[in-house]
Amino acid sequence: MNQPSLSYGNISLRPLEPEDLELLYLWENDSSIWQVSNTLAPFSRYILRQYIEESHRDIYETKQLRLIIENESGDPVGAVDLFDFEPFHQRAGVGILIYATTDRQKGYAADALQLMCQYAKEVLGLHQLYANIGANNPASVGLFEKSGFQLSGRKKDWLKLLSGRVDEFLYQKIL
């Protein structure tokens, strides 16, 4: 990356800070978004504080990385995660959250995803990223397709929701 910081378009990415505790508590415990993160129970402040305290550890050790997405004013609007990091196979999963509906459709997610793709390729040396997306999430499907991810699989009745079962799509991007 030819940039001095993790910035692209209208966003910047930064590591977790102790001051993010209440923000993470709000985001992680909002049951309306649990289905996209495969969360089944709320997180305590104690557990989230430990998570933040451990977030300084290297991605090669933890196999994951969470960064906060800030808008052009420096306000946190969401988070982007690399998970299931596999340095030998040079791949990782990627997930993204823009929390407030008023912050969606402003290009923050697209910019963050573009930046994470650059970071994954140029800094981590990854060959590919993948995303698992519920078939009931057309906004995420559109985001990942516009970002160059291609549909490579469909898992039938994969996700159990209160309203029934839905398929899950596997999207991949060769970097």
C-alpha positions in Angstrom: 0.0 0.0 0.0 1.3 3.4 -0.9 -0.5 5.1 1.9 0.9 6.2 5.2 -2.2 5.0 7.1 -5.2 2.7 6.5 -7.4 5.2 4.6 -9.3 4.9 1.4 -12.1 7.1 0.0 -14.2 8.4 2.8 -13.1 6.1 5.5 -10.1 5.1 7.6 -9.5 1.9 9.6 -8.1 1.9 13.1 -7.4 -0.7 15.8 -9.7 -1.2 18.7 -9.2 1.2 21.6 -10.3 0.8 25.3 -12.8 3.7 24.6 -14.6 1.4 22.1 -16.0 -0.8 24.9 -19.5 0.7 25.0 -19.6 0.8 21.2 -18.8 -2.9 21.0 -21.3 -3.6 23.8 -24.0 -1.9 21.7 -23.1 -3.5 18.4 -22.5 -7.1 19.7 -25.6 -7.1 21.8 -28.1 -5.9 19.2 -30.0 -9.0 18.5 -31.4 -7.6 15.2 -27.9 -8.2 13.6 -27.1 -11.5 15.3 -28.1 -13.5 12.3 -25.4 -12.0 10.1 -22.7 -12.6 12.7 -23.9 -16.1 13.9 -24.3 -14.8 17.4 -26.6 -16.6 19.7 -26.1 -14.8 23.1 -25.2 -11.4 24.4 -21.6 -10.5 25.4 -20.7 -9.1 28.8 -18.7 -5.9 29.2 -16.1 -8.1 30.9 -15.7 -10.4 27.9 -15.6 -7.4 25.5 -13.0 -5.6 27.7 -10.8 -8.7 27.6 -11.3 -8.9 23.8 -10.2 -5.3 23.4 -7.2 -5.8 25.7 -6.1 -8.8 23.6 -6.7 -7.1 20.3 -3.0 -5.9 20.1 -1.9 -9.5 19.5 -0.6 -10.4 16.0 -3.0 -11.8 13.4 -0.6 -14.7 12.9 -1.2 -15.6 16.6 -4.9 -15.0 16.9 -5.9 -15.8 13.3 -8.3 -12.7 13.3 -8.2 -9.0 13.0 -10.9 -6.4 13.8 -10.6 -2.8 12.8 -13.0 0.1 13.4 -14.3 1.9 10.4 -14.4 5.7 10.8 -16.1 8.1 8.5 -14.5 11.3 7.2 -15.3 13.1 10.4 -13.6 10.4 12.5 -16.8 9.0 13.9 -17.0 5.1 14.2 -19.6 3.8 11.8 -18.8 0.1 11.8 -16.2 -2.6 11.9 -14.4 -4.9 9.4 -13.0 -8.3 10.4 -10.6 -10.8 8.9 -11.1 -14.2 10.4 -10.0 -17.8 9.8 -6.7 -16.4 8.7 -4.7 -19.1 7.0 -1.1 -17.9 6.3 0.0 -21.1 4.6 -3.0 -21.2 2.2 -2.9 -17.4 2.0 -6.6 -16.8 2.7 -9.0 -15.4 5.2 -12.7 -14.7 5.7 -13.9 -11.1 5.7 -16.9 -9.6 7.4 -18.2 -6.1 7.6 -20.7 -4.2 9.6 -22.1 -0.7 9.1 -24.2 -0.4 12.3 -26.6 2.5 11.9 -29.0 2.4 9.0 -28.4 6.1 8.5 -24.7 5.3 7.8 -25.5 2.7 5.2 -25.6 3.3 1.4 -22.9 6.0 1.8 -20.0 4.0 0.4 -18.4 3.3 3.8 -18.6 -0.5 3.5 -17.4 -0.5 -0.1 -14.4 1.7 0.8 -13.6 -0.5 3.8 -13.8 -3.7 1.8 -11.6 -2.2 -0.9 -9.0 -1.2 1.7 -9.1 -4.6 3.4 -8.5 -6.3 0.1 -5.5 -4.1 -0.5 -4.2 -4.7 3.0 -4.8 -8.4 2.8 -2.8 -8.6 -0.5 -0.1 -6.1 0.0 0.6 -6.3 3.7 -0.4 -9.9 4.6 0.4 -11.4 1.3 -2.9 -13.2 1.0 -4.1 -14.8 -2.3 -7.8 -14.7 -1.6 -10.6 -13.5 0.7 -14.0 -15.1 1.1 -17.3 -14.2 2.6 -20.3 -16.2 3.8 -23.5 -14.3 3.1 -27.1 -15.3 3.9 -29.3 -15.5 0.9 -31.7 -13.1 2.8 -29.1 -10.3 2.7 -29.2 -8.7 -0.7 -27.4 -5.6 0.4 -24.3 -7.7 1.3 -24.6 -9.7 -1.8 -24.6 -6.5 -3.9 -21.7 -5.0 -1.9 -19.4 -8.1 -2.3 -20.3 -8.5 -6.0 -19.6 -4.8 -6.7 -16.3 -5.3 -4.9 -15.2 -8.1 -7.3 -16.2 -11.1 -5.2 -17.7 -14.0 -7.2 -20.3 -16.5 -6.1 -18.6 -19.9 -5.8 -21.0 -21.9 -3.7 -24.4 -22.2 -2.2 -25.1 -24.1 1.1 -28.7 -25.2 1.1 -30.8 -24.4 4.3 -27.6 -23.5 6.0 -28.8 -20.9 8.4 -31.6 -21.3 10.9 -33.5 -18.2 11.6 -36.7 -17.5 13.6 -38.5 -17.2 10.3 -37.2 -20.5 8.9 -34.1 -21.7 7.1 -32.2 -19.8 4.4 -29.3 -20.7 2.1 -25.8 -19.3 2.6 -23.7 -18.1 -0.3 -19.9 -18.4 -0.4 -18.2 -15.6 -2.2 -14.5 -15.5 -3.1 -12.1 -12.9 -4.5 -8.7 -13.7 -5.8 -6.5 -10.8 -4.9 
